[in-house]
Amino acid sequence: MGGQMTQTALTHETLLQHIGQDISACRNLLVLLEQEREALKSRDLATLEDVIQNKSANLLHLEQSAKQRSAWIAPQVKPKDTAENAWLALIDSHKPQIQQAWDELRSLLRECQEQNEINGKLLARNQQVFSRLLDIVRGKDESGPLYTAKGGRGAGTGAHKLGEA
């Protein structure tokens, strides 16, 4: 009986509004990811800081939404069933407008994930460049890494003198 209460409390409008807010958060995130990519390319740290703060707010919203969905379907999840299947069954019962909104949200989430991965790679590359520049500034390893005759990385001149003598 308790499950029915949750089911009835979750109206078509509530569900549509919930998914709509997530779609909006994803769209914001895509704009922010684009700004982040530009800031990474131009190494604009001030913009990057703002973007990351806004990104965090949108990610937090999406995280809380996911928790809300879990709470809504918790009473419907049967043993040996997954939360995703229970959610899809719930959406199925609210066709077709909800289904379209949910498909759009899933597509936007995938796009956000892809864009975020691209930015992550760009950030990693920037960090490598930055780290290399710091090493040069600190006077470390100016000649680049030296390799031993066996192909191993040497620590500069005289790395393996004792073992080779």
C-alpha positions as CSV (number, residue, x, y, z in Angstrom):
1,M,0.0,0.0,0.0
2,G,2.9,2.4,0.8
3,G,4.2,2.0,-2.7
4,Q,0.9,3.2,-4.1
5,M,1.1,6.4,-2.1
6,T,4.5,7.3,-3.6
7,Q,3.2,6.4,-7.1
8,T,0.2,8.7,-6.8
9,A,2.1,11.5,-5.1
10,L,4.4,11.6,-8.2
11,T,2.2,13.3,-10.7
12,H,2.7,13.6,-14.4
13,E,3.5,17.4,-13.9
14,T,6.0,16.7,-11.2
15,L,7.8,14.2,-13.3
16,L,7.8,16.5,-16.3
17,Q,9.1,19.4,-14.2
18,H,11.8,17.3,-12.6
19,I,13.1,16.0,-16.0
20,G,12.8,19.5,-17.4
21,Q,15.0,21.0,-14.7
22,D,17.6,18.3,-15.4
23,I,17.5,19.1,-19.1
24,S,18.0,22.7,-18.3
25,A,21.0,21.8,-16.0
26,C,22.5,19.7,-18.8
27,R,22.2,22.5,-21.3
28,N,23.8,24.9,-18.8
29,L,26.6,22.3,-18.4
30,L,27.2,22.0,-22.1
31,V,27.6,25.8,-22.4
32,L,30.0,25.8,-19.4
33,L,32.0,22.9,-20.8
34,E,32.4,24.9,-24.0
35,Q,33.6,27.9,-22.0
36,E,35.9,25.6,-20.0
37,R,37.4,24.3,-23.2
38,E,38.1,27.8,-24.5
39,A,39.5,28.8,-21.1
40,L,41.8,25.8,-21.1
41,K,43.0,26.5,-24.6
42,S,43.8,30.2,-23.8
43,R,45.0,29.3,-20.3
44,D,42.5,31.9,-18.8
45,L,42.6,30.9,-15.1
46,A,40.1,33.5,-13.9
47,T,37.4,32.3,-16.4
48,L,38.3,28.7,-15.6
49,E,37.7,29.2,-11.9
50,D,34.2,30.8,-12.5
51,V,33.3,28.0,-15.0
52,I,34.3,25.3,-12.5
53,Q,32.2,26.8,-9.7
54,N,29.2,27.0,-12.0
55,K,29.8,23.5,-13.3
56,S,29.9,22.2,-9.7
57,A,26.4,23.8,-9.0
58,N,24.9,22.1,-12.1
59,L,26.5,18.8,-11.3
60,L,25.2,19.0,-7.7
61,H,21.7,19.6,-9.0
62,L,21.9,16.5,-11.3
63,E,23.3,14.4,-8.4
64,Q,20.4,15.5,-6.2
65,S,17.9,14.7,-9.0
66,A,19.3,11.2,-9.3
67,K,18.8,10.7,-5.5
68,Q,15.2,12.0,-5.9
69,R,14.5,9.5,-8.7
70,S,15.9,6.7,-6.5
71,A,13.6,7.8,-3.7
72,W,10.6,7.8,-6.0
73,I,11.2,4.3,-7.3
74,A,12.5,2.7,-4.1
75,P,9.1,1.3,-3.2
76,Q,8.6,-0.2,-6.7
77,V,12.0,-1.9,-7.0
78,K,11.4,-5.7,-6.7
79,P,14.0,-8.2,-5.8
80,K,16.3,-9.1,-8.7
81,D,15.2,-5.9,-10.5
82,T,17.4,-2.9,-11.1
83,A,16.6,0.7,-10.2
84,E,16.9,1.6,-13.8
85,N,14.3,-0.9,-14.9
86,A,11.9,0.3,-12.2
87,W,12.5,3.9,-13.4
88,L,11.9,2.9,-17.0
89,A,8.7,1.2,-16.0
90,L,7.6,4.4,-14.2
91,I,8.3,6.5,-17.2
92,D,6.5,3.9,-19.4
93,S,3.4,4.5,-17.3
94,H,3.5,8.2,-18.1
95,K,3.9,8.1,-21.9
96,P,4.6,9.7,-24.4
97,Q,5.6,13.2,-23.3
98,I,7.6,12.0,-20.3
99,Q,9.4,9.4,-22.5
100,Q,10.4,12.1,-25.0
101,A,11.7,14.4,-22.2
102,W,13.6,11.4,-20.6
103,D,15.2,10.5,-24.0
104,E,16.3,14.1,-24.4
105,L,17.8,14.1,-20.9
106,R,19.7,10.9,-21.5
107,S,21.1,12.2,-24.8
108,L,22.2,15.5,-23.1
109,L,23.8,13.6,-20.2
110,R,25.8,11.5,-22.7
111,E,26.9,14.6,-24.6
112,C,27.9,16.3,-21.3
113,Q,30.0,13.2,-20.4
114,E,31.7,13.2,-23.8
115,Q,32.5,16.9,-23.6
116,N,33.7,16.6,-20.1
117,E,36.1,13.8,-21.1
118,I,37.5,16.0,-23.9
119,N,38.1,18.8,-21.4
120,G,39.7,16.3,-19.0
121,K,42.2,15.3,-21.7
122,L,42.9,18.9,-22.5
123,L,43.4,19.7,-18.8
124,A,45.8,16.7,-18.4
125,R,47.8,17.9,-21.4
126,N,47.9,21.4,-20.0
127,Q,49.1,20.0,-16.7
128,Q,51.9,18.0,-18.4
129,V,53.0,21.2,-20.2
130,F,52.8,23.2,-17.0
131,S,54.7,20.6,-15.0
132,R,57.4,20.5,-17.7
133,L,57.7,24.3,-17.7
134,L,58.0,24.3,-13.9
135,D,60.8,21.7,-14.1
136,I,62.6,23.9,-16.6
137,V,62.1,27.0,-14.4
138,R,63.4,25.1,-11.4
139,G,66.4,24.0,-13.3
140,K,65.6,20.3,-13.3
141,D,66.3,18.0,-16.1
142,E,67.2,20.8,-18.7
143,S,68.6,18.3,-21.1
144,G,65.5,16.1,-21.2
145,P,65.4,12.6,-19.9
146,L,68.5,10.4,-20.6
147,Y,68.1,6.8,-21.6
148,T,70.4,4.0,-20.7
149,A,71.8,1.6,-23.3
150,K,69.1,-0.9,-22.2
151,G,66.4,1.6,-23.0
152,G,65.6,2.4,-19.3
153,R,65.3,6.0,-18.2
154,G,68.5,7.3,-16.7
155,A,68.8,9.9,-13.9
156,G,71.3,11.9,-15.8
157,T,75.1,11.3,-16.2
158,G,76.6,8.6,-14.1
159,A,73.3,6.8,-13.3
160,H,74.5,3.3,-13.6
161,K,78.3,3.6,-13.4
162,L,78.8,1.2,-10.5
163,G,76.8,-1.7,-12.1
164,E,78.5,-1.3,-15.5
165,A,82.1,-1.1,-14.3
